[in-house]
Amino acid sequence: MDNEIKAWLFDIKLAIDEIESFFEEGNKIFENFNKDIKTKRAVERNLEIIG
């Protein structure tokens, strides 16, 4: 596999892990997320990285 593709996939995996780390286990309530601007922006940024 091309090193560039591996780097891409690694960045995607890190972004997913970071998004998951923003939420307590089992506490993924949209209303809470929507009120927390810092978490919202951090998730949006990681989605940009994935995209």
N, CA, C and O atoms as CSV, one atom per row, in Angstrom:
chain,resi,resn,atom,element,x,y,z
A,1,MET,N,N,0.852,-1.185,0.000
A,1,MET,CA,C,0.000,0.000,0.000
A,1,MET,C,C,0.890,1.238,0.000
A,1,MET,O,O,1.921,1.281,0.671
A,2,ASP,N,N,0.484,2.213,-0.743
A,2,ASP,CA,C,1.212,3.474,-0.871
A,2,ASP,C,C,1.304,4.177,0.488
A,2,ASP,O,O,0.344,4.186,1.259
A,3,ASN,N,N,2.459,4.758,0.767
A,3,ASN,CA,C,2.656,5.460,2.049
A,3,ASN,C,C,1.700,6.630,2.225
A,3,ASN,O,O,1.280,6.926,3.344
A,4,GLU,N,N,1.355,7.295,1.132
A,4,GLU,CA,C,0.421,8.420,1.222
A,4,GLU,C,C,-0.960,7.932,1.661
A,4,GLU,O,O,-1.623,8.589,2.464
A,5,ILE,N,N,-1.387,6.805,1.146
A,5,ILE,CA,C,-2.676,6.230,1.527
A,5,ILE,C,C,-2.643,5.804,2.990
A,5,ILE,O,O,-3.612,6.015,3.720
A,6,LYS,N,N,-1.546,5.211,3.421
A,6,LYS,CA,C,-1.415,4.813,4.833
A,6,LYS,C,C,-1.503,6.031,5.744
A,6,LYS,O,O,-2.160,5.980,6.784
A,7,ALA,N,N,-0.853,7.114,5.366
A,7,ALA,CA,C,-0.890,8.342,6.173
A,7,ALA,C,C,-2.314,8.882,6.233
A,7,ALA,O,O,-2.766,9.333,7.285
A,8,TRP,N,N,-3.012,8.838,5.117
A,8,TRP,CA,C,-4.411,9.281,5.052
A,8,TRP,C,C,-5.283,8.477,5.992
A,8,TRP,O,O,-6.054,9.035,6.773
A,9,LEU,N,N,-5.156,7.160,5.913
A,9,LEU,CA,C,-5.954,6.281,6.761
A,9,LEU,C,C,-5.615,6.465,8.239
A,9,LEU,O,O,-6.499,6.409,9.094
A,10,PHE,N,N,-4.349,6.681,8.535
A,10,PHE,CA,C,-3.930,6.925,9.918
A,10,PHE,C,C,-4.572,8.208,10.447
A,10,PHE,O,O,-5.054,8.238,11.579
A,11,ASP,N,N,-4.581,9.271,9.633
A,11,ASP,CA,C,-5.204,10.534,10.045
A,11,ASP,C,C,-6.703,10.371,10.274
A,11,ASP,O,O,-7.258,10.952,11.206
A,12,ILE,N,N,-7.351,9.588,9.431
A,12,ILE,CA,C,-8.785,9.339,9.584
A,12,ILE,C,C,-9.051,8.595,10.886
A,12,ILE,O,O,-9.970,8.938,11.630
A,13,LYS,N,N,-8.244,7.576,11.157
A,13,LYS,CA,C,-8.396,6.799,12.402
A,13,LYS,C,C,-8.194,7.690,13.633
A,13,LYS,O,O,-8.943,7.588,14.605
A,14,LEU,N,N,-7.192,8.553,13.590
A,14,LEU,CA,C,-6.958,9.468,14.716
A,14,LEU,C,C,-8.137,10.416,14.916
A,14,LEU,O,O,-8.536,10.682,16.050
A,15,ALA,N,N,-8.690,10.922,13.829
A,15,ALA,CA,C,-9.829,11.835,13.932
A,15,ALA,C,C,-11.034,11.133,14.548
A,15,ALA,O,O,-11.730,11.708,15.385
A,16,ILE,N,N,-11.278,9.903,14.141
A,16,ILE,CA,C,-12.394,9.134,14.706
A,16,ILE,C,C,-12.182,8.886,16.193
A,16,ILE,O,O,-13.102,9.056,16.993
A,17,ASP,N,N,-10.973,8.486,16.559
A,17,ASP,CA,C,-10.667,8.243,17.973
A,17,ASP,C,C,-10.831,9.515,18.797
A,17,ASP,O,O,-11.316,9.472,19.928
A,18,GLU,N,N,-10.425,10.642,18.227
A,18,GLU,CA,C,-10.550,11.909,18.950
A,18,GLU,C,C,-12.014,12.285,19.145
A,18,GLU,O,O,-12.398,12.728,20.227
A,19,ILE,N,N,-12.832,12.115,18.114
A,19,ILE,CA,C,-14.264,12.404,18.242
A,19,ILE,C,C,-14.873,11.545,19.346
A,19,ILE,O,O,-15.624,12.043,20.185
A,20,GLU,N,N,-14.551,10.263,19.344
A,20,GLU,CA,C,-15.093,9.372,20.366
A,20,GLU,C,C,-14.634,9.766,21.764
A,20,GLU,O,O,-15.370,9.570,22.731
A,21,SER,N,N,-13.442,10.312,21.883
A,21,SER,CA,C,-12.919,10.684,23.199
A,21,SER,C,C,-13.638,11.897,23.796
A,21,SER,O,O,-13.548,12.138,24.999
A,22,PHE,N,N,-14.346,12.654,22.970
A,22,PHE,CA,C,-15.057,13.834,23.463
A,22,PHE,C,C,-16.298,13.490,24.271
A,22,PHE,O,O,-16.844,14.341,24.972
A,23,PHE,N,N,-16.740,12.252,24.173
A,23,PHE,CA,C,-17.993,11.852,24.807
A,23,PHE,C,C,-17.748,10.772,25.844
A,23,PHE,O,O,-16.971,9.842,25.629
A,24,GLU,N,N,-18.429,10.916,26.977
A,24,GLU,CA,C,-18.366,9.877,27.997
A,24,GLU,C,C,-19.054,8.632,27.456
A,24,GLU,O,O,-19.959,8.724,26.625
A,25,GLU,N,N,-18.632,7.496,27.919
A,25,GLU,CA,C,-19.215,6.233,27.462
A,25,GLU,C,C,-20.721,6.234,27.683
A,25,GLU,O,O,-21.191,6.420,28.806
A,26,GLY,N,N,-21.461,6.029,26.628
A,26,GLY,CA,C,-22.908,5.937,26.716
A,26,GLY,C,C,-23.625,7.268,26.870
A,26,GLY,O,O,-24.851,7.289,26.980
A,27,ASN,N,N,-22.897,8.379,26.883
A,27,ASN,CA,C,-23.517,9.688,27.091
A,27,ASN,C,C,-23.430,10.514,25.808
A,27,ASN,O,O,-22.764,11.548,25.766
A,28,LYS,N,N,-24.102,10.048,24.779
A,28,LYS,CA,C,-24.068,10.735,23.489
A,28,LYS,C,C,-25.451,11.304,23.194
A,28,LYS,O,O,-26.153,10.838,22.297
A,29,ILE,N,N,-25.819,12.304,23.953
A,29,ILE,CA,C,-27.128,12.935,23.808
A,29,ILE,C,C,-26.947,14.189,22.944
A,29,ILE,O,O,-26.152,15.073,23.266
A,30,PHE,N,N,-27.694,14.245,21.853
A,30,PHE,CA,C,-27.524,15.324,20.897
A,30,PHE,C,C,-27.729,16.704,21.517
A,30,PHE,O,O,-26.997,17.640,21.195
A,31,GLU,N,N,-28.692,16.837,22.380
A,31,GLU,CA,C,-28.972,18.138,22.992
A,31,GLU,C,C,-27.757,18.642,23.780
A,31,GLU,O,O,-27.429,19.827,23.732
A,32,ASN,N,N,-27.092,17.736,24.503
A,32,ASN,CA,C,-25.896,18.120,25.255
A,32,ASN,C,C,-24.777,18.533,24.308
A,32,ASN,O,O,-24.085,19.524,24.541
A,33,PHE,N,N,-24.610,17.768,23.248
A,33,PHE,CA,C,-23.594,18.090,22.247
A,33,PHE,C,C,-23.875,19.441,21.608
A,33,PHE,O,O,-22.967,20.255,21.440
A,34,ASN,N,N,-25.111,19.675,21.259
A,34,ASN,CA,C,-25.490,20.896,20.561
A,34,ASN,C,C,-25.276,22.147,21.420
A,34,ASN,O,O,-25.059,23.232,20.880
A,35,LYS,N,N,-25.334,22.012,22.735
A,35,LYS,CA,C,-25.126,23.140,23.646
A,35,LYS,C,C,-23.653,23.428,23.909
A,35,LYS,O,O,-23.311,24.524,24.354
A,36,ASP,N,N,-22.780,22.468,23.644
A,36,ASP,CA,C,-21.355,22.597,23.960
A,36,ASP,C,C,-20.580,23.031,22.712
A,36,ASP,O,O,-20.177,22.196,21.903
A,37,ILE,N,N,-20.379,24.327,22.565
A,37,ILE,CA,C,-19.780,24.884,21.347
A,37,ILE,C,C,-18.349,24.375,21.109
A,37,ILE,O,O,-17.952,24.165,19.963
A,38,LYS,N,N,-17.584,24.179,22.176
A,38,LYS,CA,C,-16.207,23.706,21.998
A,38,LYS,C,C,-16.165,22.296,21.424
A,38,LYS,O,O,-15.405,22.015,20.497
A,39,THR,N,N,-16.980,21.423,21.975
A,39,THR,CA,C,-17.030,20.050,21.479
A,39,THR,C,C,-17.578,20.029,20.061
A,39,THR,O,O,-17.095,19.284,19.209
A,40,LYS,N,N,-18.573,20.839,19.821
A,40,LYS,CA,C,-19.181,20.913,18.494
A,40,LYS,C,C,-18.138,21.312,17.442
A,40,LYS,O,O,-18.045,20.694,16.381
A,41,ARG,N,N,-17.368,22.337,17.745
A,41,ARG,CA,C,-16.336,22.798,16.804
A,41,ARG,C,C,-15.226,21.764,16.634
A,41,ARG,O,O,-14.705,21.586,15.533
A,42,ALA,N,N,-14.867,21.091,17.710
A,42,ALA,CA,C,-13.821,20.065,17.636
A,42,ALA,C,C,-14.271,18.892,16.776
A,42,ALA,O,O,-13.494,18.362,15.982
A,43,VAL,N,N,-15.527,18.490,16.934
A,43,VAL,CA,C,-16.059,17.401,16.119
A,43,VAL,C,C,-16.118,17.839,14.655
A,43,VAL,O,O,-15.750,17.076,13.762
A,44,GLU,N,N,-16.572,19.044,14.414
A,44,GLU,CA,C,-16.637,19.560,13.035
A,44,GLU,C,C,-15.260,19.559,12.390
A,44,GLU,O,O,-15.119,19.181,11.227
A,45,ARG,N,N,-14.255,19.976,13.128
A,45,ARG,CA,C,-12.885,20.006,12.586
A,45,ARG,C,C,-12.408,18.598,12.238
A,45,ARG,O,O,-11.805,18.388,11.186
A,46,ASN,N,N,-12.673,17.643,13.110
A,46,ASN,CA,C,-12.263,16.280,12.828
A,46,ASN,C,C,-13.023,15.692,11.649
A,46,ASN,O,O,-12.473,14.881,10.905
A,47,LEU,N,N,-14.265,16.085,11.469
A,47,LEU,CA,C,-15.009,15.636,10.294
A,47,LEU,C,C,-14.417,16.235,9.013
A,47,LEU,O,O,-14.433,15.599,7.960
A,48,GLU,N,N,-13.900,17.455,9.112
A,48,GLU,CA,C,-13.203,18.052,7.965
A,48,GLU,C,C,-11.961,17.246,7.615
A,48,GLU,O,O,-11.665,17.028,6.440
A,49,ILE,N,N,-11.245,16.810,8.627
A,49,ILE,CA,C,-10.046,16.000,8.398
A,49,ILE,C,C,-10.421,14.692,7.719
A,49,ILE,O,O,-9.744,14.252,6.789
A,50,ILE,N,N,-11.501,14.070,8.183
A,50,ILE,CA,C,-11.939,12.810,7.597
A,50,ILE,C,C,-12.368,13.018,6.138
A,50,ILE,O,O,-12.081,12.193,5.271
A,51,GLY,N,N,-13.057,14.132,5.886
A,51,GLY,CA,C,-13.571,14.401,4.546
A,51,GLY,C,C,-12.505,14.844,3.614
A,51,GLY,O,O,-12.779,15.111,2.444
